[in-house]
């Protein structure tokens, strides 16, 4: 059985780390490299860094942030934001990223997943999918930082990504994001039987028991934590200790 992963999630606006709710109301919470150094010292195994404005402004994530973080930390970095072709991906890997994360451009052109998995290996390519639950209970997929709904259904998009060689999937609940009120466990229970690669839950964690509940109900492979780590009195060491005490298999710090 694989150990569960506790992953700090950094949302960037340019060079600054921000946190918000429902993909809005963002506030500046500091320097991403300094924060990465803190999580590195606490025993985090990796960090995901996403520039949430990159696609909107037709640019990609500032790779100097990746390079600086790699120079000062031992943490593997999964980096995303505006990556739309192989050249952009190569830039991230040259900067030191361990994985690249693709979202809007992959949803609009799923063949991009195959191109990147063929070029870099499936283990290096992560799909990020943002969803919102409709009044009828359907999970709609959104792109461009949650501002545009697309017609393709969540299950079909996941199926296409898997067929094209994706190595990992992060699914964020827009409705839960930043609320600190718990994960949408129904979402991940629905996806788990369909996904045969690592499935990471994002959006809503506000307590230790939120994570325990998620792992027990959905068997996700990990959680991506943002606001909970920045704005509440939690750290990686205490999270791992608590989960271990609840019989969740966690890699030792």
Secondary structure as the mmCIF struct_conf table of DSSP 4:
data_model
#
loop_
_struct_conf.conf_type_id
_struct_conf.id
_struct_conf.beg_label_comp_id
_struct_conf.beg_label_asym_id
_struct_conf.beg_label_seq_id
_struct_conf.end_label_comp_id
_struct_conf.end_label_asym_id
_struct_conf.end_label_seq_id
HELX_LH_PP_P HELX_LH_PP_P1 UNK A 2 UNK A 3
STRN STRN1 UNK A 4 UNK A 4
STRN STRN2 UNK A 5 UNK A 13
TURN_TY1_P TURN_TY1_P1 UNK A 14 UNK A 15
STRN STRN3 UNK A 16 UNK A 21
TURN_TY1_P TURN_TY1_P2 UNK A 22 UNK A 23
STRN STRN4 UNK A 24 UNK A 31
HELX_RH_AL_P HELX_RH_AL_P1 UNK A 32 UNK A 42
TURN_TY1_P TURN_TY1_P3 UNK A 43 UNK A 43
STRN STRN5 UNK A 46 UNK A 51
TURN_TY1_P TURN_TY1_P4 UNK A 52 UNK A 58
HELX_RH_AL_P HELX_RH_AL_P2 UNK A 63 UNK A 72
STRN STRN6 UNK A 76 UNK A 80
BEND BEND1 UNK A 81 UNK A 82
BEND BEND2 UNK A 85 UNK A 85
HELX_RH_AL_P HELX_RH_AL_P3 UNK A 86 UNK A 95
TURN_TY1_P TURN_TY1_P5 UNK A 96 UNK A 96
BEND BEND3 UNK A 98 UNK A 98
STRN STRN7 UNK A 99 UNK A 102
HELX_RH_AL_P HELX_RH_AL_P4 UNK A 104 UNK A 108
TURN_TY1_P TURN_TY1_P6 UNK A 110 UNK A 110
HELX_RH_AL_P HELX_RH_AL_P5 UNK A 111 UNK A 120
HELX_RH_3T_P HELX_RH_3T_P1 UNK A 122 UNK A 124
STRN STRN8 UNK A 125 UNK A 133
TURN_TY1_P TURN_TY1_P7 UNK A 135 UNK A 136
BEND BEND4 UNK A 137 UNK A 137
STRN STRN9 UNK A 139 UNK A 143
TURN_TY1_P TURN_TY1_P8 UNK A 144 UNK A 147
STRN STRN10 UNK A 148 UNK A 149
BEND BEND5 UNK A 151 UNK A 152
HELX_RH_AL_P HELX_RH_AL_P6 UNK A 154 UNK A 163
TURN_TY1_P TURN_TY1_P9 UNK A 164 UNK A 165
STRN STRN11 UNK A 168 UNK A 173
TURN_TY1_P TURN_TY1_P10 UNK A 174 UNK A 178
BEND BEND6 UNK A 181 UNK A 181
HELX_RH_AL_P HELX_RH_AL_P7 UNK A 185 UNK A 192
TURN_TY1_P TURN_TY1_P11 UNK A 193 UNK A 194
BEND BEND7 UNK A 197 UNK A 197
STRN STRN12 UNK A 198 UNK A 202
BEND BEND8 UNK A 203 UNK A 203
BEND BEND9 UNK A 207 UNK A 207
HELX_RH_AL_P HELX_RH_AL_P8 UNK A 208 UNK A 218
BEND BEND10 UNK A 221 UNK A 221
STRN STRN13 UNK A 222 UNK A 225
BEND BEND11 UNK A 226 UNK A 226
HELX_RH_AL_P HELX_RH_AL_P9 UNK A 227 UNK A 231
BEND BEND12 UNK A 232 UNK A 233
HELX_RH_AL_P HELX_RH_AL_P10 UNK A 236 UNK A 245
TURN_TY1_P TURN_TY1_P12 UNK A 246 UNK A 247
STRN STRN14 UNK A 250 UNK A 250
#
